[in-house]
Amino acid sequence: MERRKAGIIGCGTISSVYLENLQKSPLIEVVAVADLLDKRAKERADEFNIENVYKVDELLRQPEIGLNLTVPGSHARSDVAILEAGKHVYNELHFGALKFTDHRANAELA
């Protein structure tokens, strides 16, 4: 089976755990990272030998799937942007952690 390419949005603390585990995955290959803070994205890319560092809007224009590791208050907004870009999205927070209106809007968009 061919590995799916993924781009991670959000390079904060939890991203290192995801990147470490995803590097072992036979299903997903992380090929890009993005963060609101360019320096943080570059540091994470260097740490895990990830070739592409983008701004969030640039990553959304790439063909990779989106892995949303943003802070909880940004999840709904980031999910919408990922879905509107025509990508699959994985979110570390279950929909129960989001406001119901965000859940409904994201589910309808998906």
VMD Tcl script that draws the C-alpha trace (Angstrom):
set ca {
  {0.00 0.00 0.00}
  {1.29 3.44 -0.90}
  {1.82 5.82 2.00}
  {-0.48 8.86 2.10}
  {1.31 12.19 2.22}
  {0.38 14.47 5.08}
  {0.97 18.07 6.00}
  {0.79 19.04 9.66}
  {-0.71 22.36 10.70}
  {0.45 23.34 14.15}
  {4.01 22.71 15.34}
  {3.59 23.23 19.06}
  {4.43 20.85 21.88}
  {2.13 17.95 20.90}
  {3.41 17.92 17.32}
  {6.67 16.25 18.34}
  {4.74 13.24 19.67}
  {2.75 12.97 16.45}
  {5.80 13.40 14.24}
  {7.79 10.79 16.14}
  {4.96 8.27 15.82}
  {4.12 9.13 12.21}
  {7.71 8.56 11.14}
  {7.15 4.91 12.08}
  {3.84 4.66 10.23}
  {3.61 2.45 7.13}
  {0.50 4.43 6.09}
  {1.42 8.12 6.40}
  {4.45 10.11 5.31}
  {4.72 13.64 6.70}
  {6.08 15.80 3.90}
  {5.23 19.30 5.15}
  {4.62 21.36 8.26}
  {3.05 24.76 8.84}
  {2.54 26.98 11.85}
  {1.54 30.59 12.48}
  {5.09 31.02 13.78}
  {7.50 30.37 10.90}
  {10.42 29.76 13.26}
  {8.54 27.03 15.13}
  {7.62 25.26 11.87}
  {11.23 25.43 10.66}
  {12.55 24.06 13.96}
  {10.12 21.12 13.84}
  {10.97 20.43 10.20}
  {14.68 20.42 10.99}
  {14.16 18.18 14.01}
  {12.27 15.55 11.98}
  {13.94 15.99 8.56}
  {10.78 17.29 6.88}
  {11.56 18.91 3.57}
  {8.73 21.44 3.21}
  {7.90 24.30 5.55}
  {4.90 26.40 4.57}
  {2.64 29.08 5.88}
  {-0.78 27.58 6.65}
  {-2.44 28.96 3.50}
  {0.45 27.65 1.38}
  {0.13 24.16 2.86}
  {-3.60 24.18 2.09}
  {-2.76 24.65 -1.59}
  {-0.58 21.51 -1.56}
  {-2.01 18.07 -2.36}
  {-1.26 16.59 1.09}
  {-3.95 15.73 3.59}
  {-4.24 18.04 6.57}
  {-3.38 17.03 10.10}
  {-4.74 19.69 12.46}
  {-2.62 20.04 15.59}
  {-3.49 23.65 16.31}
  {-4.47 24.91 19.76}
  {-8.05 23.95 20.74}
  {-9.48 27.43 20.16}
  {-8.35 27.28 16.52}
  {-9.48 23.76 15.66}
  {-12.88 24.59 14.17}
  {-11.50 27.42 12.02}
  {-8.55 25.31 10.85}
  {-10.77 22.31 10.08}
  {-13.01 24.47 7.91}
  {-10.02 25.79 5.97}
  {-8.70 22.25 5.45}
  {-12.09 20.91 4.34}
  {-12.69 23.88 2.03}
  {-9.32 23.10 0.43}
  {-10.78 19.69 -0.48}
  {-8.61 17.72 1.93}
  {-9.17 15.05 4.52}
  {-8.66 16.30 8.04}
  {-7.62 14.58 11.23}
  {-8.20 16.50 14.41}
  {-6.77 15.42 17.75}
  {-9.87 16.72 19.57}
  {-13.10 14.83 19.22}
  {-16.14 16.80 18.14}
  {-17.48 16.69 21.69}
  {-14.68 19.07 22.68}
  {-15.88 21.68 20.19}
  {-18.92 23.91 20.51}
  {-22.00 22.24 19.04}
  {-22.34 24.93 16.37}
  {-18.75 24.30 15.26}
  {-19.41 20.56 15.21}
  {-22.51 20.92 13.08}
  {-20.87 23.32 10.61}
  {-17.79 21.11 10.23}
  {-19.86 17.95 9.83}
  {-22.03 19.57 7.14}
  {-18.94 20.81 5.31}
  {-17.28 17.39 5.45}
}
mol new
graphics top color blue
foreach p $ca { graphics top sphere $p radius 0.5 }
foreach p [lrange $ca 0 end-1] q [lrange $ca 1 end] { graphics top cylinder $p $q radius 0.2 }
display resetview
